[in-house]
Amino acid sequence: MAMSLKGKLFIFMSVLFIFFSSVVWIYSDFLFQNINKKWVERFIKKQVIFDKNRTLSPLLHELSRVQKLAKEPDIIAMALHEEDTAIQEKGLALLERYRLTFQDHSYFAAYEKTKRNYTKGDIEKDTDKALRSYTLSTEQPNDTWFFKILAGGEPWWVNIRKNQNLPTAKVWISAVVESEGKKVGVVGTGFDFEHFLYESVGIEQEGVHNFFINKNYAVQLARDTGLIDYNSFSNPNGERKTIDSLFNEKDTLRIKKAMQTQIHEPEKIGTLWVNFEGKKSLLGIAYIQEIGWFSLTLIDAGELTFITNFTVLPILSLLFLVSLICVGLALNFLVLGPLSKLKVKMQRIQQGDYSTDLSSVGTSEIADLSEHFTQMINYVRANNLALEDRIKERTLGLMQSEAKLNTILESIESVIYIKDTQYRYIYANKKTSDGIEIVGKRDEDFFDEKTVKDMRKTDSEVIEYGRKVTREEILVSKLTGMTTTYLSTKMPLLNEDGSVYALCGISTDITERKKTEELIRELAYHDPLTHLPNRRMFDERFTFLLAHAKRHHKWGALLAIDLDNFKPLNDAFGHNAGDLLLIEVAGRLRSCMRESDVVARFGGDEFIVALGDLHEDEAYAHEEAMKIASKILLHVSAPYVIVLDEEGNEKVITHQCTASIGVALFGYDKQDKQRIFSAADSAMYQAKQKGRNCIEFSKE
């Protein structure tokens, strides 16, 4: 019995399919492996560079500031002459200025000569951020770092350390202070390790693991904090957590060898295949010479497959052509005329004419083939219609999403804008433009010169260095002259290669909030009637004057002033007249004061004056204080002309008001604040008892 056409075609197509599939599979597998290998190497290098820069940026900023601090002349002078009060104060003042620039607003400064360690800020977690100092000891485990740094050969150190006195670990950055080649101290800062850990390796990536290792192969950063070798610098002989615990012995030796190679070629990035957690992974190694660490990035092999199927056009086209020729010869030999009509229909369908008559042709297998072809075309038609409907739905959805986004951006109260690398606006929401054409223009078109200069400084930090910046901006309009305060967050917009192509800014108007803050501060520290300092502010400034007098061995004086003829004015003309008199007295007192003096109102008709920078000799200081007190008495005793507005009618009152003044000196050996106040107050009451309108000097 002769084999049917269907059987013959099945055998022929099966042989052809097997041959074609085998050749394509073998060649594609070879091609895919080479393409994946090259792509994987390129991917791992970019991933390592990304991890390296993400970690390096905050560390480098802090490290550069600490290195600069270590070279400051005032810090070196303090290390050599710490016992000199003036030099010590200059050094501490400089440390305070640097503290405000550090990320954690903290510093430490330890000196080899005295073994004193000065700390301030969040290092000790003290809410008042008071200056603290203590003596370092080789017997204290927490002090080992200081002696190790002085004994080491590096000019700076980056270490992750846990202190038993602190609740959390911190990243410590230290720099050696040197004088004429001799190590005389260590300065530095620390910042929160948990936040730094999240920013560096804490970001979850599927199949990606990041580690940062020091030169001793100790783990410094890892997403799993249990793997980190805390205090690896100050406890080198203790139990260590190194890369030996992460990889098998064979891979560990290969990795260490590659790490040593990277030290001599830091610009390159090494890659090698290793086993990690039972999986084959590609390891990228980069040496961060700025901080002496290695960046290790592991990516699972399963995450590195770029392609699993690829059409190699030249080979497949040739094979497809050969297959078509073979199929055509076979069909011509086996089916001949019965398929000619079907062939014409197929050609019309291939050209996109789906209205072609699809009635069956031929008999037997040919008829079945024609029927299956008809079903296939109907299926394609249905799929095309469904695909067109889905495209329409998705297009409509995208349009609706875009419309919603535009509605949100146009309705939000914050100012949202985008600038290109030439600082031109390329987008601005409705709140930003407010009816003014902004796109295509620069800040110079809207703001004054100083505002533009300050904004350009912030913008360049974002565009040139790719940093996200949040800070307050005070903007003065060039068009209206109005001043507005904004809290602005500006972030870089990046291309695929990591380069910055634009800046996106979000600014919120905080002008009213700043005014409210200033008003609250004014009410907290000033008398609401006379606007003179109140008791709280006077106490702070008087404390400073006491310290200044002690430090410079100069005298000062405290004057207690009480008005003699104030109550009769209040009783006769009311509190409005009394308030106007007090305001005038405050103005006269201000006119008598020097720049170094302080005048305050303590309530009612009582005023207090503190005189600073009087003579070093007590007798001369007494004479200077009495001269100023006499001047105050003369000014206060001059007649007052008070104008009252009573229901639209002005009433002019002339009033004579004198004062009783008590004077007490303070200086190097007179620092008891309570006794000084008491002495001045007693002298003032003596003046009242002697008939008022006079000055009494305390003999205490």
Residue pairs with C-beta under 8 A, 6 or more apart in sequence:
4 364
4 365
5 334
5 335
5 364
5 365
5 366
6 365
6 368
8 334
9 330
9 334
9 365
12 326
12 330
13 327
16 323
16 326
16 327
20 319
20 323
23 315
23 319
24 312
24 315
24 316
24 319
27 312
27 315
28 309
28 310
28 312
31 310
31 312
32 307
32 308
32 310
35 306
35 307
35 310
36 304
36 305
36 306
36 307
39 304
39 306
40 282
40 299
40 304
40 306
41 271
43 299
43 304
44 269
44 271
44 282
44 283
44 284
44 297
44 299
44 304
45 269
45 271
45 284
47 208
47 284
47 297
47 299
48 269
48 284
48 285
48 286
48 295
48 297
49 269
49 286
50 498
51 200
51 201
51 210
51 286
51 295
51 297
52 286
52 288
52 295
54 199
54 200
55 199
55 200
55 201
55 212
55 221
55 288
55 293
55 295
56 288
56 290
56 291
57 467
58 103
58 191
58 196
58 199
59 158
59 171
59 173
59 290
59 291
60 290
60 291
61 103
62 102
62 103
62 173
62 189
62 191
63 156
63 158
63 173
63 175
63 290
63 291
65 98
65 101
65 102
65 189
66 156
66 173
66 174
66 175
66 187
66 188
66 189
67 155
67 156
67 175
69 75
69 94
69 95
69 98
69 107
69 175
69 187
70 156
70 175
70 176
70 177
70 178
70 187
72 94
74 87
74 90
74 91
74 93
74 94
75 91
75 94
75 95
75 109
75 177
75 185
75 187
76 177
76 178
76 179
76 184
77 87
77 90
77 91
78 87
78 88
78 90
78 91
78 92
78 109
78 111
79 111
79 112
79 113
79 177
79 179
79 184
79 185
80 113
80 179
80 184
81 87
82 88
82 111
82 113
82 114
82 116
83 114
85 551
89 551
91 109
92 118
92 131
95 107
95 109
95 118
95 120
95 187
96 120
98 107
99 105
99 106
99 107
99 120
99 121
99 189
102 121
102 189
102 191
103 189
103 191
104 121
104 122
104 123
104 170
104 189
104 190
104 191
104 192
105 121
105 122
105 129
106 119
106 120
106 121
106 122
106 123
106 189
106 190
106 191
107 118
107 119
107 120
107 121
107 123
107 187
107 188
107 189
108 117
108 118
108 119
108 123
108 186
108 187
108 188
108 189
108 190
109 117
109 118
109 119
109 185
109 186
109 187
110 116
110 117
110 118
110 136
110 146
110 185
110 186
110 187
111 177
111 184
111 185
112 150
112 183
112 184
112 185
113 184
113 185
114 135
115 135
115 136
115 137
115 146
116 133
116 134
116 135
116 136
117 133
117 134
117 135
117 136
117 143
117 146
118 131
118 132
118 133
119 131
119 132
119 133
120 129
120 130
120 131
120 132
121 129
122 129
122 192
123 166
123 170
123 189
123 190
124 132
124 165
124 166
125 166
125 167
126 132
136 143
136 146
136 147
137 143
138 144
138 147
141 164
141 234
141 235
142 163
142 164
142 165
144 234
144 235
145 159
145 161
145 172
145 174
145 233
145 234
146 186
148 233
148 234
148 236
149 157
149 174
149 176
149 186
150 176
150 183
150 186
154 176
154 292
155 175
155 176
155 178
156 173
156 174
156 175
156 176
157 172
157 173
157 174
157 233
158 171
158 172
158 173
158 174
158 291
158 292
158 293
159 171
159 172
159 174
159 231
159 232
159 233
159 234
160 169
160 170
160 171
160 172
160 193
160 220
160 221
160 228
160 230
160 231
160 232
161 169
161 170
161 172
161 230
161 231
161 233
161 234
162 169
162 230
162 231
163 170
168 192
168 193
168 194
169 193
169 194
169 230
170 190
170 191
170 192
170 193
171 190
171 191
171 192
171 193
171 196
172 188
172 189
172 190
173 188
173 189
173 190
174 186
174 187
174 188
175 186
175 187
175 188
176 183
176 185
176 186
177 183
177 184
177 185
177 186
177 187
178 184
197 221
197 223
197 225
200 210
200 212
200 221
201 210
201 211
201 212
201 221
201 222
201 223
202 223
204 223
206 303
207 299
207 300
207 302
207 303
208 297
208 298
208 299
208 300
208 303
209 223
209 276
209 281
209 297
209 298
209 299
210 221
210 222
210 223
210 295
210 296
210 297
210 298
211 219
211 221
211 222
211 227
211 243
211 246
211 295
211 296
211 297
211 298
212 219
212 220
212 221
212 222
212 288
212 293
212 294
212 295
212 296
213 219
213 220
213 242
213 243
213 259
213 293
213 294
213 296
214 220
214 232
214 292
214 293
214 294
215 263
215 292
215 294
216 232
216 236
216 240
216 242
217 242
217 243
217 244
217 256
217 259
218 229
218 232
218 240
218 241
218 242
219 227
219 228
219 229
219 241
219 242
219 243
219 246
220 228
220 229
220 232
220 293
221 228
222 228
227 241
227 245
227 246
228 241
229 240
229 241
229 242
231 238
232 240
232 241
243 252
243 255
243 256
243 296
244 252
246 252
246 276
247 255
247 274
247 275
247 276
248 275
251 274
251 275
254 272
254 274
255 272
255 274
255 283
255 285
255 296
258 270
258 272
258 285
259 285
259 287
259 294
261 270
262 268
262 270
262 285
262 286
262 287
262 294
263 287
263 289
266 286
266 287
266 288
266 289
269 284
269 285
269 286
270 284
270 285
270 286
271 282
271 283
271 284
271 285
272 282
272 283
272 285
273 280
273 281
273 282
273 283
273 301
274 280
274 281
274 282
274 283
274 298
275 281
276 283
276 298
279 300
279 301
279 302
280 300
280 301
281 298
281 299
281 300
281 301
282 298
282 299
282 301
282 304
283 296
283 297
283 298
284 295
284 296
284 297
284 298
284 299
285 294
285 295
285 296
286 294
286 295
287 293
287 294
287 295
288 294
288 295
331 339
335 362
335 366
338 361
338 362
338 363
338 366
339 361
339 362
339 366
339 369
341 361
341 362
342 361
342 362
342 366
342 369
342 370
342 373
345 356
345 357
345 358
345 361
345 373
346 373
348 356
349 356
349 377
354 377
354 380
354 381
358 373
358 374
358 377
358 378
359 374
360 367
360 370
360 371
360 374
361 367
361 370
362 369
362 370
409 416
409 429
409 430
410 429
410 430
410 431
411 430
412 429
412 431
413 431
413 508
413 509
414 431
414 506
414 507
414 508
415 429
415 431
415 432
415 486
415 505
415 506
415 507
415 508
415 509
416 427
416 428
416 429
416 431
416 432
416 504
416 505
416 506
416 507
417 425
417 427
417 428
417 429
417 432
417 438
417 504
417 505
417 507
418 425
418 426
418 427
418 428
418 493
418 502
418 503
418 504
418 505
419 425
419 426
419 459
419 463
419 502
419 503
419 505
420 426
420 501
420 502
420 503
421 463
421 500
421 501
421 502
423 442
423 443
423 456
423 459
423 463
424 440
424 441
424 442
425 438
425 439
425 440
425 441
425 442
426 439
426 440
426 502
427 439
428 438
428 439
432 438
436 446
438 446
443 451
443 452
443 455
443 456
444 452
445 478
446 477
446 478
446 479
447 455
447 475
447 476
447 477
447 478
448 476
448 477
448 478
450 476
451 473
451 474
451 475
451 476
454 473
454 474
455 473
455 475
458 469
458 471
458 473
458 488
458 490
459 490
459 503
461 467
461 469
462 468
462 469
462 490
462 491
462 492
462 500
462 503
463 492
463 500
463 503
464 500
466 492
466 494
466 498
466 500
467 492
468 489
468 490
468 491
468 492
469 488
469 489
469 490
469 491
470 487
470 488
470 489
470 490
471 487
471 488
472 485
472 486
472 487
472 488
472 510
473 485
473 486
473 487
473 488
473 507
474 483
474 484
474 485
474 486
475 483
475 484
475 485
475 486
476 482
476 483
477 483
477 484
483 511
484 509
484 511
485 509
485 510
485 511
485 514
486 507
486 508
486 509
486 510
487 507
487 508
487 510
488 505
488 506
488 507
488 508
489 505
489 506
489 507
490 503
490 504
490 505
490 506
491 503
491 504
491 505
492 500
492 502
492 503
492 504
493 500
493 501
493 502
493 503
493 504
494 500
494 501
495 501
522 531
524 536
525 533
525 534
525 536
525 537
526 532
526 533
526 534
526 537
527 533
527 534
527 600
527 601
529 579
529 582
529 583
529 601
530 582
530 583
530 585
530 586
530 601
531 586
532 586
532 589
532 590
532 599
532 600
532 601
532 607
533 541
533 598
533 599
533 600
533 601
534 600
534 601
534 602
535 600
535 602
537 600
538 598
538 600
538 602
538 608
538 610
541 598
541 610
542 558
542 598
542 610
542 673
543 673
545 556
545 596
545 598
545 610
545 612
545 666
546 556
546 666
546 671
546 673
548 554
548 556
548 612
548 613
549 555
549 556
549 612
549 666
549 667
549 668
550 667
550 668
550 671
553 616
553 667
553 668
554 612
554 613
554 614
554 615
554 616
554 621
554 667
555 614
555 615
555 616
555 617
555 618
555 621
555 665
555 666
555 667
556 610
556 611
556 612
556 613
556 614
556 621
556 665
556 666
556 667
557 610
557 611
557 614
557 621
557 624
557 625
557 628
557 663
557 664
557 665
557 666
558 608
558 609
558 610
558 611
558 663
558 664
558 665
558 666
558 676
558 677
558 679
558 680
559 608
559 609
559 610
559 611
559 625
559 628
559 629
559 632
559 661
559 662
559 663
559 680
560 606
560 608
560 661
560 662
560 664
560 677
560 680
560 681
560 683
560 684
561 589
561 606
561 607
561 608
561 609
561 632
561 636
561 659
561 660
561 661
561 684
562 605
562 606
562 607
562 659
562 660
562 684
562 688
563 581
563 585
563 605
563 636
563 657
563 658
563 659
564 657
564 658
564 659
564 660
564 688
564 692
564 693
565 655
565 656
565 657
565 658
566 578
566 581
566 605
566 657
567 605
569 577
569 578
569 581
569 653
569 655
569 657
570 577
570 578
573 642
573 644
573 653
576 644
577 642
577 644
577 653
577 655
580 642
580 643
580 644
581 640
581 642
581 655
581 657
582 601
582 605
584 640
584 642
585 607
585 636
585 657
586 599
586 601
586 607
588 632
588 635
588 636
588 638
589 599
589 607
589 609
589 632
589 635
589 636
590 599
591 635
592 628
592 631
592 632
592 635
593 599
593 609
594 611
594 613
596 611
596 612
596 613
597 609
597 610
597 611
597 612
597 628
598 609
598 610
598 612
599 607
599 608
599 609
599 610
600 607
600 608
600 609
601 607
601 608
602 608
608 680
609 632
611 624
611 625
611 628
614 620
614 621
614 624
614 625
614 665
615 621
615 623
615 624
618 665
618 667
621 665
621 667
622 665
622 697
625 663
625 665
625 697
626 663
626 695
626 697
629 661
629 663
629 695
630 695
632 659
632 661
633 658
633 659
633 661
633 693
633 694
633 695
636 657
636 658
636 659
637 656
637 657
637 658
637 659
637 693
639 654
639 655
639 656
640 654
640 655
640 656
640 657
641 652
641 653
641 654
642 652
642 653
642 654
642 655
643 650
643 651
643 652
643 653
644 650
644 651
644 652
644 653
645 651
658 692
658 693
659 692
659 693
660 684
660 685
660 687
660 688
660 692
660 693
660 694
660 696
661 684
661 687
661 694
661 695
661 696
662 679
662 680
662 681
662 682
662 683
662 684
662 685
662 686
662 687
662 695
662 696
662 698
663 680
663 683
663 695
663 696
663 697
663 698
664 676
664 679
664 680
664 683
664 697
664 698
664 700
665 698
666 676
670 676
675 700
679 698
679 700
680 698
682 698
682 700
683 696
683 697
683 698
684 696
686 696
687 694
687 695
687 696
690 696
